[in-house]
Amino acid sequence: MKRLLFLALLAVVWAQEDVLPLAEPCDPEACQLPACRCSGTDIPGGLEPRHTPQMVTVTFDDGVNVVNIQTYRNLVYGRRNSNGCPAGTTYYINHEYTDYTIVNELYNQGFEIALHSVSHQTPDTYWKEATYDDMKLEFADQKIQMSHFANIPIDTLKGIRIPFLQMNGNASFQVMADYGLEYDCSMPTVNQINPGLWPYTLDYASTQDCVIPECPTASIPGVWVLPMVSWVDLGGFTCSMVDSCFSVPTLTDEDAWFEFIVTNFERHYLGNRAPFGFYIHEWYVASYPAVYRALERFLDMVNNLPDAFMVNSAEVIDWVKDPVPVDEYRSRPCRTWEFAPCPHQSCGPLTSDHNEWGAYWMQVCAACPNTYPWLGNPLGQ
């Protein structure tokens, strides 16, 4: 009887706690590329900084629509790196109010489409407390949703960024492992910025600082973390998103903003060449023309440097898996992508149980849904 009671109590404890095994300290001998990498600031492949391509990732968050596409068309369309290959950008896109015909356009321009959740709902405690099932509805289902309505290949959807960068322990990474999502770019680091932290897998325990807990603790093999290496603002404070920096140059001073960007870039370029992220929301560069022009000048500079490359987030992970010196990287064939047609449909008005005060219209590259797609019904069937 006592044994049965003990087992029952143990079952309750197991039900309340994470059943995944706690990650052990990384064993460099066992953790080898391309499948595994220990967290750290060492350059993949043991390369010296001067032989390492400086990767620059420009990313934009949230929905895409007829307003912000004008910024993207003007700022990044048609850019090429000094090796002649198309420059990359990643769009972390949430579902609500997104125009999927524009997602299709971005994909066909060669840019990476990544996931930023179905709902992007508030408050941020929702994401902190999110369970495996919650994350499955938000990201695994969004992968199907994005591919369907934008008519883009599902295997090109590889990355996620959690709204508000609010981690929820192991849940999101478990979903990634189970549903074929390769990397997360939601975790800032403020302690490993000089030298910067390189991408790593979660096979073993991470050494990354946990800025917005709860951070992953389990061993989840094969899932990559693309750390958001923080900037340092003019007051010496760190910031992961550029538009979250507190002490910044005057918003009308283009030259000061250009210097601000370059100063943060040089921490990487003159250091261990960890990927440099320019993480931002479109509204910020659209609202402040001087910031826009400074960013444009910076991208022009990167596109002309022989050892720096504007790439998307997935390309960073690809290089880390197979690190080659900059000369070899420059000579590799440019990436290609499969053209995705868009049989445009304008759909609506569509109702939704989560929003009773109004109806939605959707622009899609597929048949119109019966109701507005939402959590638990990503295709609106």
Buried (B, 14 or more C-beta within 10 A) or exposed (E): EEEEEEEEEEEEEEEEEBEBEEBEEBEEEEBEEEEBBBBBBBBBBEBEBEBBBBBBBBBBBBBBEEEBBEBBEEBBBEBEBBBEBBBBBBBBBBBBEBBBBBBBBBBBBBBBBBBBBBBBBEEBEBBBEBEBEBBBBBBBBBBBBBBBBBBBEEEBBBBBBBBBBBBBBBBBBBBBBEBEBBBBBBBBBBEBBBBBBBBBBBBBBBBBBBBBEBBBBBBBEEBBBBBBBBBBBEEEEBBBBBBBBEEBBEBEBBEBBBEBBBEBBEBBBEBBBBBBBBBBBBBBBBEBEBBBBBBBBBBEBBBEBEBBBBBBBBBBBBBBBEBBBBEEBBEEEEBEBEEBEBEEBEBEEBEBEEEEEEEBEBBBBBEEBEBBBBBEBBBBE
